Amino acid sequence: MAVIESDQSTKKTNGAEFKNVSILSGLSMASLSLLNAAPLPVVAQDKLDHASQLFVTQFDETSFKTDSDLAIDAAFLYYQEQDKVTAAEGIFYIEKNEGDKRVYSGKLVLDTLTGASANGAVPQDFAQTFTRPSGNGEYTIAAATEPLDDTFKDTRLQLSANWTENWSPIWTSNHGLYLSREFDYTSMGINTSLQRSFNKSNTQVSLAAAYYYDLVDPVGGRPVAMSNMLFRDDFSSETEFKTAFDKTRKIASTNKQTTDLSVGISQILTRYTFIQLSYNLSSLSGYMTDPYKILSVVDEVGTATEYRYESRPDERLKQSLYLYGKQALSTGVVDLSYRYSQDDWGVTSHTFETHYRYNFTADLYGQIHLRHYQQGAADFYTRYLNHNDALPDFATADYRLGQMNAYTLGLKLGHNLPDGIKAYYRLEYYQQRPESTGQDSIGQLANQDLYPNLKAIIFQLGFSF
């Protein structure tokens, strides 16, 4: 699962949109996938699973479903970026079935992140010094090196609960609660969905809605939009510096609200083929600026003369269209999906993804995962600011809002253990390739790598009981 992309960073598996929360979001999405929480309508998915059982040698995803009324999944995920962030995540999921009438489920996720995160400034021919977000201390970056804040560290606890009710053979509803807590970010949410089956349950129509309320309380307060980074050495005393620093900050916490709506239709085409089409609308309002990101202001020869804190609009409207198909084969299962997304910030994205699962035996399978993600930059994305130009209302150098291509290659192996325990192992390689939007690399910037690639390894180990 790719992780550091605009389309993923705003997906509401958690609330934060700043910092490296996209990593957390991506990890959670991967966890959901491996814990059999694929977003398929319940009845349609069950019918496809039933159809695939017709194969004598079939070993599809239902092989990991327990016959018991109580199902438990546990997983550990490790994520490592080259020279940047390291993340570790533990997941515990429990599901209780009460016959065919209702299902209760709950999930607990605990993850930690450490390492270095890009602050947005451009590399220079000389060493650069930056003030830490708290205002307490500084850090220095060597010449010709991507500026990274090496004190990135966070821990997140996430809790969620869901209740699915089958009101009749044709009506099903689902309701959920969500809570996520980090040091400087709290997210709370509710969601609900309703599904109606037609055509002997071969067709399903669904309507879903969700609302999230997030509290943002950054370390050191929120920087005033486009304000200047201050340095201790420019002041005669610590008191004078702190007084000036506090004037560039808003100390009180603020909030962000998200409302999601989704409509979808799924269809069983044959005993072995399933397709799904959905449209999603997401409206966000509130604080969406990353308080830890800055931009370099450069002169005619590309030398940074100052650093400004970024600024983003406080409204965002996102739309996406998702098409998914799944085919049961005599030796396994293959799926293919495409997602198109756009928003009023100017960000567009295309995501192609496929999994092919091959059953070596009744107790052993392997799976290949391929994914390609292409993203266009936000209207206010810029790699740097020119000191001769007036300051814009909105600007960011956050690579997550820039132009990029990303690729994922993954392998997964699963097998049955004694006493009905299932085990699976996943190893994936992710590479992100940021691209220029056409902005000139003036002066010394022509000698710098302004769009460094990002490479990461993901490993996951999971058990189903």
N, C-alpha and C positions, 0 to 999 in steps of 0.2 A: 504494500500500500504506500503510494506516494504521500508525502507529508507536508512539504513546505511549499504550498501553492495557495494562491488567493482563494480558489474555489473550495479548497479544503479548510482553509483557516477560518472561514466564516460559517462552516457547517456547524449546526448546533448540537454537536455531541458534547460540547462544553461551551461556556459563554465567552471566554476571553478572545479578543481579536488582536491583542498586542502581545509583545514579548514573543517567546517561541511557543505560544499556545497551539500553533498549528501542529506542532509535534505531538502535543497531548491529544489533540483532536484526531490526528492520524492514527495514533496508537489505539485510541478507543475504538475507532472504526475497524481497525484490524482485529481488535478483540471481539467486537460484535460479530464479525464475519466468522471467526473461528469458534465462536460459541453458538453457532447455528441460529443467529438472529438476523438472517438475511431478510431484507424488506420485501418479501413476497406475500401476497394475500394468503391467508392461512389455508383456506379450502383448496385454492388452486395449487398451492405447493403440495398439499397432501395428495391430491389426485395425481400429480406428476410423480411423486414418490411411489404411489401405489402402482402406477403404470410401469415404472422402471423395475419393480419387483418381479415383473413377468419374465424377465431374463433370468435363466437358471443360474448363470454364473455372475449375475449382477452384484456389484459391491458399491452401491452409490452412497450418497450422503445419509440416507436413512439408516445405513449400517451403524451410524454413530448415535442413533436415537435409542434410548432405552425403552424397554417394555414396562418398566416400573412407573408408578404414578409420580415418583420423585426423581428428578434428574439434577445432577450436580456437575458443573464444569469448573475447572481451575486451570489457569494458564500463567505463564511468565514470559514477558517480552523484553528483549534487550535491543536498543537502538544506538548506533554509533556513527556519528558524522566524522569525516576526516578532519582532524585539527579543530573541531568545534564541539558541538553538543553531544553529550551522552545521556541516554534516558533508560530507566528501568521501570517496568510496570508489572504489577501483580493484579490478577483478575480472579474474582470468585463469583460464580453465577449459580443460582438455584431456581428450579422450576417445579411447581407442584400442580399436577393435573387432578381435577375432580371429574373423572369420567369424561364424557364428551361435552360436558356443560360449560366448564370454565377452567381457566389456567391462571395461576398466580406465579409471578417471577420477580426476582430481585437480583441486583448486581452491585458489587463493591469493587472499586478500582482504586489502587494506591500507586502513584508513580512519582518518581523523583527525576529531576533534570539538573545536570551540572555541566560546566564547560564554558566555552566562549561563544558569543553571539555578535554578528556584524552590527556595528552601530550606525552604518549608513554613510560615513565619511569616505572620501576617496583616498587611495594611497598616494604618498608623495615621495620625492627624492630624498627627503630628510625624515628624521623621527618626529612623530607627532605626540602631543600630550593632551589628554582629555580629562575633564572634571567628571567624577563619578555622579550617577543620577541623584544620590543622596546629598551631594555637595561636600561630603566628607572624604577628601583624598582625591588623588588623580591616578591615571594609568598612562603608560607611554608605549607607543607602537613603533617598531623599527621601520626604517626607510624601505620603500617599495613593498610594504606588507599591508594586506587587507586589515583595516582597523577593526579589532574585535574587543569587546568588553569581556574580560576573562573571569569576571566574578558572577557569571550567570548561575543561579542556583534556585531551585524551587521544588516544592512538594505539593502534590494535589491529592485530595481525597474526594472521590465521587461516589454518590449513592443514587440508585434509581430503583423504582418499583413499578410493575405493570400488572394490570388485571385484564384478561381477555374473557369475554362472555359470549357464548353461542346462544343467542336468544331463540333461534329456530334454525331449521336446516338452511335457511336462506339469509338470515341476518346475524351478523357478528360485530361486536364492538370491542375496542381496546382503549384503555385509559392508563395514563402513567404520570409519575411524579419524578422530578430530577433535582438533585442538589450537588453542587461542586464547590469546593472551598480550596483556595490557594492563599498564600500569604497576603497578596495584594489584590485578590479578585474573588468574588463570590457570585455564583450563578444559580438561579432557582427557576424551575420550569414545570409546566404542566402540558400534557398532550392528550389528544383523543382522536379516535378514528371510527368510522362506520363503514361496513362492507355489506353489499347486497349481491347475492348470487342469482344467476339466471341460467337457463338452458341446461338444466340438470347439473348445476354447479360447474359447468364448463366455462362459464363467463362470470367474471366478478367486476363490480364497479366499487371503487373506494373513495372516500372523502376524509381527509385528515387535517387537523389544525394543531398548532402548538404555540405557546407563549412563554417567553423567557424574560426574566428581569435580572440584570447583572449590576453588581456594585463594583466600582473601580476605585482603588485607593493606592496609587503608585508610590513606590519608595521615593521619598523626597518631595512628594506632591506632584501635581500636574504642571508641566512647563507651560507658560503662556505661549500661545501659538506663534511660531516664527521668532520667538525671542532669542537673544544671543546667549551662547554658552559663556559663562564667566569663569575666570581663573584666579586662584588665590594669590598668585604672584603679582597680579595687577592692583592689589590693595595693600595698604600699609599695615593692616591688622586683621586678625581672624574675625573680630566683631564687625568691622567694616565690610568684609567680604560676605559674611552671613546675612547682614542686613540687605545688601544688594542682591544676593542670591535669592532670598525669600521674596523679593519684589518680582522675580521672574516665575514665581510658583503660585499655584492655587492649592491650598492645603486640604480643603474639604473634599470628601469623596464625591463621586458623581455616578451616573448610571447609564446603562444602555438597555434598550428594550427591543425585543425581536418577536415578530409575529410571522408564523409560517402557515401557508395553506397549500394543500396538495390534492389533486384529483388524479385518479388512475383507473386503468382498465386492464384486466388480464384475461387471457384466453388460452384454453387447452385446444391446440389445433389437432393433434392426434394423440394416440395413447402414449407417445414418447416425446411430444413437442409442446413447449409452453412459451408464450410471449407475454410481455408486459410493456405498457406505455404509460408514462405519468408526466404531469406538468406540475411544477412547483413554483410558488411565489413567496418571496421572503422580503419583509419590510423591516428595516432596522432604523432606529433613531437613538440619538444620544452620543456619548463619547466614544469615538472609534479611532482617535489618534493614538499612535504608539508613543507613550511618553518617554521611551528609552531610545528613540531613533532621532538622528540628526542629519543635517545636510551640510556639505562643505560649500562655502562661498569662495570662488576662485577668481583671480585676476586674469589679465590678458595672456600670461605665460603659464596658466594652470596652477599657480601656487595658492594654497588655501590661506585666506586672510582672516576668516572667522568661521564659526560653526553656528548653525541655526537649528532650533528644535522644529520638527516637522509639524504639519497641520493637515487634517483631513476633514471633509464635510461631516456634518452630524446627521445626515440622512442618507440612506442607501436602499435602493430597490433592486432586488435580484430575481431573475427568472431562469428557469432551466427546464429542459425537456430530456427525458430519460427513456431509452428503448433497451429492453433486455430480452434475450432469447435463451432457451435452455433445451438441450436435446439429450435424451437418454440413448446411449449406444449399447451394443452387445458387450462391449468391454469396459464401459465406464460412462462418463457424462462430460459434455462440453457445453460451455456457455459463452455468450458474446454480448457485450453491451456498448452503447454509445450514449454520451451525455453532452449536451450543448448548454452552455450557461452564458448569460450576459447580465450586466447591471448598468445602472445610470452613472457609475463612475467611469464607464468606458471599458471595463474589463470584460473580455470574452474568452471563452475556453472551450476546447474540444477534448473529450476523453474517450479513448478506445481501450477496451479491456477484455481479456478472455482468460478462461481457465479450461484446461483439459485434464481430466482425471482418468487414469488408467488403472484398472483393477488387475493386479498381478495374480492374486488368489482371492479366495473368499475372505481372507483376513489381512490382506496387505494391498495397499494402493499407493500410487504416486501421482503427483499433480504438478502441472506446469502453469505458471502465471505470467502473462505478458500484459504490459500496460504502456500506453503512450499518452502524454498530456501536453497540450499546446495552449499557451496563454498569451493574450495580447495585453499590453500595459494599460494602466489607469491613465485617464486624461491628465492628471496632475503629477504623474511620475516623472522624475528627472534625476539624472545621476548626480548632478551638482547644480548650484546656482551661480550665475555670473554677477560679479559685484557692480557691474554697470547697469544692471536691470533693476527695476523696482521689485520689491518683495511681493510675491503672489499671495493670494488669500490661502491657497492650498498647495502644498508641495510635499513630496516624500521621495526618498531614495531607497525605500524598503524593497529589496529584491522580490519579495512575495507579491508585490503589486507591479512588477516589471514584466517585460516580455521574456518568455522562456519556452523551452521544450524540456520535458522530463520523461525518463524511461525507467521502467521497473521490470526486472527479470527475477522470477521466484520459483523455487522448488519446494514441494511439500511431500512428506512421507507420513502415512498413517497405518496403524496396525492394531489388531485386537490383542489384549493381554488376558491372562487368566482372570476368572471371577467377573467377566463382563466388562472389564475396564478397557477403555479405548485410549490410545496415545497418538499424538501427532507432533511433528517437528516441521518447522518452516524456516527457510533461509532465503532472504531476498536481497538483491542489490539494487540500489536506487541511485540514479544520476540525474542531476538537474543542470541544465545549460542555459543560463541567463544570456540574453542577447541585447545588443544596442537597439535603441529605438530611432537611431539616426542622429543623435546628438554628437557634435564634434568633440573629439578628444584633443583639446587645445593644449599647446605648450608641453610641459612635462607630463601631462596626462597621457600623451601618446605613447609614453614609455611604461605606463602602468597597466596592470590587468584590472580593468574596471568592472569586469563581469566574470568573476571566477566561478568555475564549476563547483558544484556541491556533490559529494559522493557519500553514500551511507550504506551501512549493512544492518539488516533487521534479522533477528533470530527469535523464534517463538517456540516454546515447549508447552504442550497442553494435555490435559487428561479429562476424560468424561467418565463419570461413575454411575 
